[in-house]
Amino acid sequence: MAEPTAKRRRLSPTGVSAAVPGFAKWNIEQDYENRPRKGKKNEKAEKLLVKTAEGWTKNERHVEADQAAAGKEDDADSFLASDDEQDSGVADLEPKPEPAKPRLPPKEEIRQAKEDLARIAGHVSEDPEENIAQLGQLAQIAESDNVTVKKLALGTQLAVYKDIIPGYRIRALGKDDLAAKTSKDVRKLRTFEQGLLGGYKEYVKRLGKLAANGKGDAQLASMAVACAANLLTSVPHFNCRNELVALVVKKLSSRNISAETHKCIEALEQLFRDDEDGHASLEAVGQLTKMMKGKGYMVHESVLNTFLHLRLLSEFAHKASTNRIDKDTDDADGKRAAQPKKPQREFRTKRERKVMKERKEVAKEMKEADAVVSYEERDKNQAEMLKLVFVAYFRILKARTQHLMGAVLEGLAKYSHLINQDFFGDILEALKDLINDAEASLLVDAEEGELDLTTQRNATRESLLCIITAFALLQGQQDVAKSANSLHLDLNFFITHLYRTLLPLALNPDIELSAKATHLQDPNGLPLPTTAGSSAKVDTKVNVATTTVLLLRSLHSTLLPPTSTKSVPPIRLAAFIHQLMTLSLHLPPKSARATLALLNQVTKTHARKVAPLWSTEERRGDGVFAPEGKQVEASNPFAKSVWEGELLRWHFDPGVREGVRGIEAIVKAEMGATDGR
């Protein structure tokens, strides 16, 4: 059998083009190289175990890495699986906005806020050190859009802070304090204090913003002012006191009185009465005087009357002016009191001096810890307050601010015993200028024929207040009264002006009404007009006295001085008695009874000097009595007898008739005693 011949491969002839098969173009080796491997290289390596209290467990870092990798694979798979869906991949990559939570109805929102506020306030008040962080939740609720919820949150924060605030100021920690090593209890206390201080500062700042935005929401502004005033009176020792005072003072920078203004005035008055060391009062007085000066003293008179509630009226013992404070002196010559001699220095060893120094330091720390009021520090603060008050009063006198003049004069009369001797003459000169200006204004109005009863009454009241203040200044300082001649203090000017004022006052129909200021009711119960937009009642006893009361106070200081009865000459007594008896014929019954009661005291005190006025046989002067004279001594009062009593006996008011009989009984008793001698 023949062997088959080998099959020869057919070769294409050279130069002849033929079609190349497709697999010849493939790069098979490169495709094989790029093919993913399967095997141990893709398997995750085993991680070492970690020994814990529960035994050998996997490392938490490796577990988290595995979870993250698994999450990425799931995301890739979900991305690939989304190709078959109708949405494109671009739309899937855009972030989807979170759906807004549906807002509850207002009533349900208020109910839920009440529950949350009560729960949080209970937790914080029960254990403040553990739950101090929940103060942030109260502040977050206060950011609600519901006005009622805001007011509830502000009130709740006020109650919580008043409950947990300690009785001392908290000092902010510095870098050294934070770096220092402390015990666990100290760290816990510091955490509580710093958390409380931070939350309280944010709360006070929030109150300031709401109070300043009064035009936006009046209810929230009123609530913020009430909270600030409550904090100022409840915790005046704590931090942020200056901010609270600034908020309250800012609300007083207006001439219009309102409910918010009334709350601020009451808060300042209570602060002045309760402040023992004087730090808070000094801050408030400083900001008040600065505010009034910036406003040109265009503020309500009740703001100025808050100075009358300062404790220095009863505690401060030195005398002051606008620039200095006088210390105690021995005599009226101005010599300082002799200081006691220092005891002879006792010998101590170095060890004893060291021990004594350490004891003093410990005593000082204990004193600070017990918050003992230092009398020297209190006197220093009160002296600074007194200087600020005097500066405000004298600037108002110089500026002639009419609506504050009554409050200033009343204040000067109250502080008369605290004004030093060198400044006394300047005050009396200022009072004289005020009286001259009042008289000049009345004369100008009378010449022009436009004399208004309101203008007349205000000028008269201002003059009477000046007279009362002048005599109060003298009566408050016995050393000044003794040296009045050396100071050339002319008190006859005030006495003469009072004498010339008596007859015009008899024709004043509004003599029993008080000043037309922002008071709802005067002491007699008569309604008075209030400022536009005012709805609050201002309870004050300053500058609300009737004209009759001011007149009687002036006459009492003139005719019945407390120093000595011999200081009143008989001619002055007789001239005033004639004028007052004539005045009683024209006054209303109530004022007439008060005037006759004053005359009863005068005749009882000076019976021997004035008894001849009721006798027609005992005359000491010739000529005619001149009641309209410019000088009291030139009126010739003993040339006339008191005939007005005969008419007053037939007065329709029984109280007036009884007052006249009492005066005549005193005179008869004195004349009988004289005849017996």
LOGULUM-414660 format. One record per residue (C-alpha): x negated, y, z negated; residue in three letters. Coordinates in steps of 0.25 Angstrom, whole numbers, always signed. Example, Ala and Ser with C-alpha at 12.3 -4.5 7.8 and 13.67 -1.06 7.14 Angstrom:
REM residues 2
REC, -49, -18, -31, ALA
REC, -55, -4, -29, SER
REM end
This chain:
REM residues 677
REC, +0, +0, +0, MET
REC, -6, +13, +4, ALA
REC, -8, +24, -7, GLU
REC, +1, +37, -5, PRO
REC, -7, +48, -1, THR
REC, -9, +60, -10, ALA
REC, +1, +71, -7, LYS
REC, -6, +84, -3, ARG
REC, -2, +97, -8, ARG
REC, +3, +106, +3, ARG
REC, -5, +119, +4, LEU
REC, +1, +131, +10, SER
REC, -7, +136, +21, PRO
REC, -16, +148, +19, THR
REC, -10, +161, +23, GLY
REC, +4, +156, +23, VAL
REC, +13, +163, +13, SER
REC, +23, +154, +5, ALA
REC, +33, +157, -7, ALA
REC, +27, +156, -21, VAL
REC, +36, +148, -31, PRO
REC, +41, +156, -43, GLY
REC, +35, +148, -54, PHE
REC, +21, +152, -49, ALA
REC, +24, +166, -53, LYS
REC, +26, +162, -68, TRP
REC, +16, +165, -78, ASN
REC, +19, +152, -86, ILE
REC, +7, +153, -96, GLU
REC, +11, +167, -100, GLN
REC, +26, +163, -102, ASP
REC, +21, +152, -111, TYR
REC, +12, +161, -119, GLU
REC, +24, +171, -121, ASN
REC, +33, +159, -125, ARG
REC, +37, +160, -140, PRO
REC, +30, +150, -149, ARG
REC, +38, +141, -158, LYS
REC, +31, +134, -170, GLY
REC, +24, +138, -183, LYS
REC, +20, +151, -179, LYS
REC, +34, +157, -179, ASN
REC, +38, +150, -192, GLU
REC, +37, +159, -204, LYS
REC, +26, +156, -213, ALA
REC, +29, +152, -227, GLU
REC, +28, +163, -238, LYS
REC, +22, +160, -251, LEU
REC, +31, +159, -263, LEU
REC, +31, +169, -275, VAL
REC, +32, +164, -289, LYS
REC, +43, +171, -298, THR
REC, +50, +169, -311, ALA
REC, +60, +161, -303, GLU
REC, +50, +152, -296, GLY
REC, +43, +152, -283, TRP
REC, +51, +161, -273, THR
REC, +48, +167, -259, LYS
REC, +42, +181, -259, ASN
REC, +52, +192, -258, GLU
REC, +44, +200, -248, ARG
REC, +44, +188, -238, HIS
REC, +59, +185, -240, VAL
REC, +62, +200, -237, GLU
REC, +53, +199, -224, ALA
REC, +60, +186, -220, ASP
REC, +74, +193, -222, GLN
REC, +70, +205, -214, ALA
REC, +65, +196, -202, ALA
REC, +77, +188, -202, ALA
REC, +85, +201, -202, GLY
REC, +78, +206, -190, LYS
REC, +80, +193, -182, GLU
REC, +95, +193, -185, ASP
REC, +95, +208, -180, ASP
REC, +88, +203, -167, ALA
REC, +97, +192, -165, ASP
REC, +109, +201, -167, SER
REC, +103, +210, -157, PHE
REC, +101, +199, -147, LEU
REC, +115, +194, -149, ALA
REC, +121, +207, -146, SER
REC, +117, +206, -132, ASP
REC, +129, +198, -128, ASP
REC, +138, +208, -135, GLU
REC, +144, +220, -127, GLN
REC, +137, +231, -136, ASP
REC, +123, +235, -131, SER
REC, +111, +234, -140, GLY
REC, +110, +249, -141, VAL
REC, +123, +250, -148, ALA
REC, +119, +240, -158, ASP
REC, +107, +247, -162, LEU
REC, +114, +260, -166, GLU
REC, +117, +262, -181, PRO
REC, +131, +260, -185, LYS
REC, +136, +271, -194, PRO
REC, +141, +267, -208, GLU
REC, +156, +268, -210, PRO
REC, +160, +279, -219, ALA
REC, +167, +275, -232, LYS
REC, +181, +279, -233, PRO
REC, +184, +291, -242, ARG
REC, +193, +288, -254, LEU
REC, +206, +296, -256, PRO
REC, +203, +309, -265, PRO
REC, +211, +303, -277, LYS
REC, +204, +290, -276, GLU
REC, +190, +296, -274, GLU
REC, +193, +305, -287, ILE
REC, +197, +292, -295, ARG
REC, +185, +285, -291, GLN
REC, +176, +296, -294, ALA
REC, +182, +297, -308, LYS
REC, +179, +283, -310, GLU
REC, +165, +284, -305, ASP
REC, +162, +296, -313, LEU
REC, +168, +291, -326, ALA
REC, +160, +278, -324, ARG
REC, +147, +285, -321, ILE
REC, +149, +295, -332, ALA
REC, +151, +284, -342, GLY
REC, +139, +276, -338, HIS
REC, +130, +289, -339, VAL
REC, +136, +294, -352, SER
REC, +135, +280, -359, GLU
REC, +120, +277, -355, ASP
REC, +114, +289, -349, PRO
REC, +100, +284, -348, GLU
REC, +104, +271, -341, GLU
REC, +114, +278, -331, ASN
REC, +107, +291, -329, ILE
REC, +106, +288, -314, ALA
REC, +121, +288, -313, GLN
REC, +121, +303, -313, LEU
REC, +118, +303, -298, GLY
REC, +131, +295, -296, GLN
REC, +139, +307, -303, LEU
REC, +132, +317, -294, ALA
REC, +135, +309, -282, GLN
REC, +150, +309, -285, ILE
REC, +149, +324, -287, ALA
REC, +145, +325, -272, GLU
REC, +159, +320, -268, SER
REC, +167, +328, -258, ASP
REC, +179, +327, -267, ASN
REC, +180, +340, -276, VAL
REC, +187, +333, -287, THR
REC, +177, +322, -288, VAL
REC, +166, +333, -288, LYS
REC, +172, +340, -300, LYS
REC, +174, +326, -307, LEU
REC, +159, +323, -305, ALA
REC, +154, +337, -309, LEU
REC, +162, +335, -322, GLY
REC, +157, +321, -325, THR
REC, +143, +325, -323, GLN
REC, +145, +337, -332, LEU
REC, +150, +327, -343, ALA
REC, +139, +317, -341, VAL
REC, +128, +327, -341, TYR
REC, +133, +334, -354, LYS
REC, +134, +320, -360, ASP
REC, +120, +315, -357, ILE
REC, +111, +327, -357, ILE
REC, +102, +327, -369, PRO
REC, +99, +338, -379, GLY
REC, +86, +342, -372, TYR
REC, +81, +347, -359, ARG
REC, +74, +337, -350, ILE
REC, +61, +340, -344, ARG
REC, +58, +336, -330, ALA
REC, +47, +325, -329, LEU
REC, +33, +329, -322, GLY
REC, +23, +320, -315, LYS
REC, +15, +318, -328, ASP
REC, +28, +313, -335, ASP
REC, +31, +304, -324, LEU
REC, +17, +298, -323, ALA
REC, +16, +296, -338, ALA
REC, +19, +282, -344, LYS
REC, +31, +281, -353, THR
REC, +39, +271, -360, SER
REC, +52, +265, -355, LYS
REC, +61, +273, -364, ASP
REC, +54, +286, -360, VAL
REC, +56, +282, -345, ARG
REC, +70, +279, -348, LYS
REC, +73, +292, -354, LEU
REC, +65, +300, -344, ARG
REC, +73, +293, -333, THR
REC, +86, +297, -340, PHE
REC, +81, +312, -342, GLU
REC, +77, +314, -328, GLN
REC, +89, +308, -322, GLY
REC, +98, +316, -331, LEU
REC, +90, +329, -327, LEU
REC, +90, +326, -312, GLY
REC, +105, +324, -312, GLY
REC, +108, +336, -321, TYR
REC, +100, +345, -312, LYS
REC, +108, +340, -300, GLU
REC, +121, +342, -307, TYR
REC, +118, +356, -311, VAL
REC, +113, +359, -297, LYS
REC, +126, +354, -291, ARG
REC, +134, +363, -301, LEU
REC, +126, +375, -296, GLY
REC, +129, +372, -281, LYS
REC, +144, +369, -284, LEU
REC, +145, +382, -293, ALA
REC, +139, +391, -282, ALA
REC, +148, +385, -271, ASN
REC, +160, +391, -277, GLY
REC, +166, +395, -264, LYS
REC, +166, +381, -259, GLY
REC, +174, +374, -270, ASP
REC, +178, +383, -282, ALA
REC, +182, +370, -290, GLN
REC, +169, +364, -289, LEU
REC, +162, +377, -292, ALA
REC, +170, +379, -305, SER
REC, +168, +365, -309, MET
REC, +153, +367, -307, ALA
REC, +153, +380, -315, VAL
REC, +160, +373, -326, ALA
REC, +151, +362, -327, CYS
REC, +139, +371, -327, ALA
REC, +145, +380, -338, ALA
REC, +148, +367, -346, ASN
REC, +133, +362, -345, LEU
REC, +128, +375, -349, LEU
REC, +135, +375, -362, THR
REC, +134, +360, -365, SER
REC, +119, +357, -361, VAL
REC, +112, +371, -361, PRO
REC, +99, +365, -366, HIS
REC, +98, +355, -354, PHE
REC, +91, +357, -341, ASN
REC, +96, +366, -329, CYS
REC, +102, +376, -339, ARG
REC, +96, +387, -331, ASN
REC, +104, +382, -319, GLU
REC, +117, +381, -327, LEU
REC, +115, +395, -332, VAL
REC, +113, +401, -318, ALA
REC, +125, +394, -313, LEU
REC, +134, +400, -324, VAL
REC, +128, +414, -323, VAL
REC, +130, +414, -308, LYS
REC, +145, +412, -310, LYS
REC, +145, +425, -319, LEU
REC, +139, +434, -308, SER
REC, +153, +440, -304, SER
REC, +162, +450, -310, ARG
REC, +174, +441, -307, ASN
REC, +178, +432, -319, ILE
REC, +183, +418, -316, SER
REC, +185, +404, -322, ALA
REC, +170, +400, -319, GLU
REC, +165, +413, -324, THR
REC, +172, +411, -337, HIS
REC, +166, +397, -339, LYS
REC, +152, +403, -336, CYS
REC, +154, +414, -346, ILE
REC, +159, +404, -357, GLU
REC, +147, +395, -354, ALA
REC, +137, +406, -356, LEU
REC, +144, +411, -369, GLU
REC, +144, +397, -375, GLN
REC, +129, +396, -371, LEU
REC, +125, +409, -378, PHE
REC, +133, +405, -390, ARG
REC, +127, +391, -391, ASP
REC, +113, +393, -387, ASP
REC, +104, +392, -399, GLU
REC, +90, +394, -394, ASP
REC, +93, +404, -383, GLY
REC, +87, +398, -371, HIS
REC, +100, +395, -363, ALA
REC, +105, +409, -367, SER
REC, +93, +416, -362, LEU
REC, +94, +409, -349, GLU
REC, +108, +413, -347, ALA
REC, +106, +427, -352, VAL
REC, +95, +429, -342, GLY
REC, +102, +424, -330, GLN
REC, +115, +432, -334, LEU
REC, +107, +445, -335, THR
REC, +100, +442, -322, LYS
REC, +113, +439, -315, MET
REC, +120, +451, -320, MET
REC, +108, +460, -316, LYS
REC, +108, +454, -302, GLY
REC, +123, +456, -300, LYS
REC, +122, +471, -305, GLY
REC, +130, +467, -317, TYR
REC, +142, +465, -309, MET
REC, +147, +454, -318, VAL
REC, +159, +451, -327, HIS
REC, +158, +457, -341, GLU
REC, +160, +443, -347, SER
REC, +146, +439, -342, VAL
REC, +140, +450, -350, LEU
REC, +148, +447, -362, ASN
REC, +141, +433, -363, THR
REC, +129, +440, -369, PHE
REC, +138, +442, -382, LEU
REC, +138, +427, -385, HIS
REC, +123, +426, -386, LEU
REC, +118, +421, -399, ARG
REC, +108, +432, -401, LEU
REC, +120, +441, -406, LEU
REC, +119, +433, -419, SER
REC, +105, +427, -420, GLU
REC, +96, +437, -414, PHE
REC, +90, +447, -425, ALA
REC, +80, +456, -417, HIS
REC, +83, +468, -409, LYS
REC, +80, +469, -394, ALA
REC, +81, +478, -382, SER
REC, +79, +475, -367, THR
REC, +64, +473, -368, ASN
REC, +60, +469, -382, ARG
REC, +64, +463, -395, ILE
REC, +62, +469, -409, ASP
REC, +58, +460, -420, LYS
REC, +62, +462, -435, ASP
REC, +57, +475, -442, THR
REC, +57, +478, -457, ASP
REC, +62, +493, -456, ASP
REC, +68, +503, -447, ALA
REC, +55, +509, -444, ASP
REC, +52, +498, -434, GLY
REC, +41, +491, -442, LYS
REC, +40, +477, -441, ARG
REC, +42, +468, -452, ALA
REC, +30, +464, -460, ALA
REC, +26, +450, -456, GLN
REC, +23, +440, -467, PRO
REC, +8, +437, -469, LYS
REC, +3, +424, -464, LYS
REC, -1, +414, -475, PRO
REC, -15, +412, -476, GLN
REC, -20, +401, -467, ARG
REC, -22, +388, -474, GLU
REC, -34, +380, -472, PHE
REC, -32, +367, -465, ARG
REC, -41, +356, -459, THR
REC, -42, +353, -445, LYS
REC, -34, +340, -447, ARG
REC, -23, +347, -455, GLU
REC, -22, +358, -443, ARG
REC, -21, +346, -433, LYS
REC, -10, +339, -441, VAL
REC, -2, +353, -443, MET
REC, -3, +355, -428, LYS
REC, +3, +341, -425, GLU
REC, +14, +344, -435, ARG
REC, +18, +357, -428, LYS
REC, +18, +350, -414, GLU
REC, +27, +339, -420, VAL
REC, +36, +349, -426, ALA
REC, +37, +357, -413, LYS
REC, +41, +344, -406, GLU
REC, +51, +341, -416, MET
REC, +57, +354, -415, LYS
REC, +58, +354, -400, GLU
REC, +65, +340, -401, ALA
REC, +75, +345, -411, ASP
REC, +78, +357, -402, ALA
REC, +77, +366, -414, VAL
REC, +80, +381, -410, VAL
REC, +68, +390, -412, SER
REC, +72, +403, -418, TYR
REC, +60, +410, -412, GLU
REC, +64, +405, -398, GLU
REC, +78, +408, -400, ARG
REC, +75, +423, -404, ASP
REC, +66, +424, -392, LYS
REC, +77, +419, -383, ASN
REC, +88, +428, -389, GLN
REC, +78, +440, -388, ALA
REC, +77, +438, -373, GLU
REC, +92, +437, -372, MET
REC, +94, +450, -379, LEU
REC, +85, +457, -370, LYS
REC, +92, +452, -358, LEU
REC, +106, +456, -363, VAL
REC, +101, +470, -367, PHE
REC, +95, +471, -353, VAL
REC, +108, +467, -346, ALA
REC, +116, +477, -356, TYR
REC, +108, +489, -353, PHE
REC, +107, +487, -338, ARG
REC, +122, +487, -338, ILE
REC, +123, +499, -346, LEU
REC, +113, +506, -336, LYS
REC, +120, +501, -324, ALA
REC, +134, +506, -330, ARG
REC, +141, +493, -326, THR
REC, +155, +497, -330, GLN
REC, +162, +483, -331, HIS
REC, +151, +478, -340, LEU
REC, +149, +490, -349, MET
REC, +159, +485, -360, GLY
REC, +152, +472, -361, ALA
REC, +138, +479, -362, VAL
REC, +143, +488, -373, LEU
REC, +149, +477, -380, GLU
REC, +136, +469, -379, GLY
REC, +127, +480, -384, LEU
REC, +136, +482, -396, ALA
REC, +135, +467, -399, LYS
REC, +120, +467, -398, TYR
REC, +118, +481, -405, SER
REC, +111, +474, -416, HIS
REC, +100, +468, -407, LEU
REC, +96, +481, -400, ILE
REC, +83, +487, -404, ASN
REC, +82, +501, -409, GLN
REC, +74, +507, -397, ASP
REC, +84, +503, -387, PHE
REC, +96, +509, -395, PHE
REC, +95, +523, -390, GLY
REC, +95, +519, -376, ASP
REC, +108, +511, -378, ILE
REC, +115, +523, -384, LEU
REC, +111, +532, -373, GLU
REC, +117, +522, -363, ALA
REC, +130, +522, -371, LEU
REC, +130, +537, -370, LYS
REC, +128, +537, -355, ASP
REC, +140, +527, -354, LEU
REC, +149, +536, -362, ILE
REC, +145, +548, -354, ASN
REC, +148, +541, -341, ASP
REC, +161, +536, -346, ALA
REC, +165, +551, -350, GLU
REC, +160, +556, -336, ALA
REC, +168, +546, -329, SER
REC, +181, +550, -336, LEU
REC, +179, +565, -334, LEU
REC, +177, +562, -319, VAL
REC, +189, +554, -318, ASP
REC, +197, +565, -325, ALA
REC, +192, +576, -316, GLU
REC, +196, +568, -304, GLU
REC, +210, +565, -309, GLY
REC, +208, +550, -308, GLU
REC, +206, +546, -322, LEU
REC, +210, +531, -323, ASP
REC, +214, +525, -336, LEU
REC, +206, +513, -333, THR
REC, +193, +521, -331, THR
REC, +196, +530, -343, GLN
REC, +198, +518, -352, ARG
REC, +186, +511, -347, ASN
REC, +177, +523, -349, ALA
REC, +183, +525, -363, THR
REC, +181, +510, -367, ARG
REC, +166, +511, -362, GLU
REC, +164, +523, -371, SER
REC, +170, +516, -383, LEU
REC, +161, +504, -380, LEU
REC, +149, +513, -380, CYS
REC, +153, +519, -393, ILE
REC, +155, +506, -399, ILE
REC, +142, +501, -394, THR
REC, +134, +513, -399, ALA
REC, +139, +511, -413, PHE
REC, +137, +496, -413, ALA
REC, +123, +498, -409, LEU
REC, +121, +507, -421, LEU
REC, +128, +498, -431, GLN
REC, +121, +486, -426, GLY
REC, +107, +492, -430, GLN
REC, +106, +498, -443, GLN
REC, +91, +502, -440, ASP
REC, +95, +510, -428, VAL
REC, +107, +517, -436, ALA
REC, +97, +521, -446, LYS
REC, +87, +527, -436, SER
REC, +98, +533, -427, ALA
REC, +93, +547, -429, ASN
REC, +79, +543, -425, SER
REC, +84, +537, -412, LEU
REC, +93, +549, -409, HIS
REC, +105, +541, -407, LEU
REC, +117, +550, -405, ASP
REC, +129, +542, -410, LEU
REC, +137, +555, -410, ASN
REC, +139, +554, -395, PHE
REC, +147, +541, -397, PHE
REC, +155, +547, -408, ILE
REC, +159, +560, -401, THR
REC, +163, +552, -388, HIS
REC, +172, +543, -397, LEU
REC, +178, +555, -403, TYR
REC, +181, +561, -389, ARG
REC, +187, +548, -384, THR
REC, +198, +546, -395, LEU
REC, +208, +556, -390, LEU
REC, +208, +551, -375, PRO
REC, +209, +537, -380, LEU
REC, +222, +541, -387, ALA
REC, +229, +543, -373, LEU
REC, +223, +530, -367, ASN
REC, +235, +520, -364, PRO
REC, +226, +508, -363, ASP
REC, +219, +510, -376, ILE
REC, +223, +496, -380, GLU
REC, +219, +489, -368, LEU
REC, +205, +483, -366, SER
REC, +196, +484, -354, ALA
REC, +201, +480, -340, LYS
REC, +191, +469, -339, ALA
REC, +192, +455, -335, THR
REC, +200, +450, -347, HIS
REC, +213, +444, -347, LEU
REC, +217, +449, -361, GLN
REC, +213, +459, -370, ASP
REC, +213, +458, -386, PRO
REC, +227, +465, -386, ASN
REC, +233, +454, -377, GLY
REC, +235, +463, -365, LEU
REC, +232, +457, -351, PRO
REC, +221, +463, -343, LEU
REC, +218, +462, -328, PRO
REC, +207, +452, -324, THR
REC, +197, +452, -312, THR
REC, +202, +447, -299, ALA
REC, +201, +432, -297, GLY
REC, +199, +430, -312, SER
REC, +207, +419, -319, SER
REC, +199, +416, -331, ALA
REC, +201, +422, -345, LYS
REC, +188, +429, -351, VAL
REC, +188, +427, -366, ASP
REC, +179, +439, -371, THR
REC, +180, +449, -382, LYS
REC, +170, +459, -376, VAL
REC, +175, +472, -370, ASN
REC, +190, +468, -371, VAL
REC, +193, +477, -383, ALA
REC, +203, +488, -381, THR
REC, +200, +503, -381, THR
REC, +206, +504, -395, THR
REC, +197, +493, -401, VAL
REC, +185, +500, -394, LEU
REC, +189, +514, -400, LEU
REC, +191, +508, -414, LEU
REC, +177, +501, -414, ARG
REC, +171, +514, -410, SER
REC, +178, +522, -421, LEU
REC, +175, +512, -431, HIS
REC, +160, +513, -428, SER
REC, +161, +528, -428, THR
REC, +169, +530, -441, LEU
REC, +166, +518, -449, LEU
REC, +151, +515, -446, PRO
REC, +146, +503, -455, PRO
REC, +133, +511, -459, THR
REC, +138, +521, -468, SER
REC, +151, +529, -470, THR
REC, +144, +542, -473, LYS
REC, +138, +542, -458, SER
REC, +152, +547, -453, VAL
REC, +154, +562, -455, PRO
REC, +168, +567, -460, PRO
REC, +170, +576, -448, ILE
REC, +168, +564, -438, ARG
REC, +178, +555, -447, LEU
REC, +188, +567, -447, ALA
REC, +188, +569, -432, ALA
REC, +189, +555, -429, PHE
REC, +201, +553, -438, ILE
REC, +209, +565, -432, HIS
REC, +206, +558, -418, GLN
REC, +210, +545, -422, LEU
REC, +223, +549, -429, MET
REC, +227, +557, -416, THR
REC, +223, +544, -408, LEU
REC, +233, +536, -417, SER
REC, +245, +544, -412, LEU
REC, +243, +540, -398, HIS
REC, +237, +526, -399, LEU
REC, +246, +513, -397, PRO
REC, +250, +507, -410, PRO
REC, +240, +496, -411, LYS
REC, +228, +506, -408, SER
REC, +234, +516, -418, ALA
REC, +235, +506, -429, ARG
REC, +220, +502, -426, ALA
REC, +216, +517, -426, THR
REC, +223, +520, -439, LEU
REC, +216, +507, -445, ALA
REC, +203, +513, -442, LEU
REC, +207, +526, -448, LEU
REC, +211, +519, -461, ASN
REC, +197, +513, -462, GLN
REC, +190, +527, -459, VAL
REC, +199, +534, -470, THR
REC, +196, +523, -480, LYS
REC, +181, +524, -477, THR
REC, +180, +539, -476, HIS
REC, +192, +543, -484, ALA
REC, +184, +555, -491, ARG
REC, +180, +561, -478, LYS
REC, +193, +560, -471, VAL
REC, +203, +562, -482, ALA
REC, +204, +578, -480, PRO
REC, +210, +575, -466, LEU
REC, +223, +571, -471, TRP
REC, +224, +583, -480, SER
REC, +228, +597, -475, THR
REC, +223, +604, -487, GLU
REC, +208, +599, -486, GLU
REC, +202, +604, -473, ARG
REC, +187, +605, -471, ARG
REC, +187, +613, -458, GLY
REC, +194, +625, -451, ASP
REC, +198, +626, -437, GLY
REC, +205, +616, -428, VAL
REC, +202, +601, -425, PHE
REC, +196, +599, -411, ALA
REC, +199, +584, -408, PRO
REC, +194, +586, -393, GLU
REC, +180, +592, -397, GLY
REC, +168, +585, -391, LYS
REC, +161, +584, -405, GLN
REC, +167, +577, -417, VAL
REC, +161, +586, -427, GLU
REC, +166, +598, -420, ALA
REC, +181, +594, -420, SER
REC, +184, +600, -434, ASN
REC, +192, +588, -439, PRO
REC, +194, +593, -454, PHE
REC, +202, +605, -448, ALA
REC, +214, +595, -446, LYS
REC, +222, +586, -454, SER
REC, +227, +572, -450, VAL
REC, +241, +575, -446, TRP
REC, +242, +563, -436, GLU
REC, +246, +554, -448, GLY
REC, +259, +561, -450, GLU
REC, +263, +556, -436, LEU
REC, +257, +542, -437, LEU
REC, +266, +540, -449, ARG
REC, +278, +540, -439, TRP
REC, +271, +531, -429, HIS
REC, +281, +519, -424, PHE
REC, +270, +509, -427, ASP
REC, +270, +504, -442, PRO
REC, +256, +501, -441, GLY
REC, +252, +515, -437, VAL
REC, +260, +521, -449, ARG
REC, +254, +511, -459, GLU
REC, +240, +515, -454, GLY
REC, +242, +530, -456, VAL
REC, +248, +527, -470, ARG
REC, +235, +519, -473, GLY
REC, +226, +531, -469, ILE
REC, +234, +541, -477, GLU
REC, +234, +532, -489, ALA
REC, +218, +531, -489, ILE
REC, +217, +546, -487, VAL
REC, +227, +549, -499, LYS
REC, +219, +540, -508, ALA
REC, +206, +547, -505, GLU
REC, +212, +561, -507, MET
REC, +218, +556, -520, GLY
REC, +205, +551, -525, ALA
REC, +199, +564, -521, THR
REC, +209, +572, -528, ASP
REC, +207, +564, -540, GLY
REC, +192, +566, -540, ARG
REM end
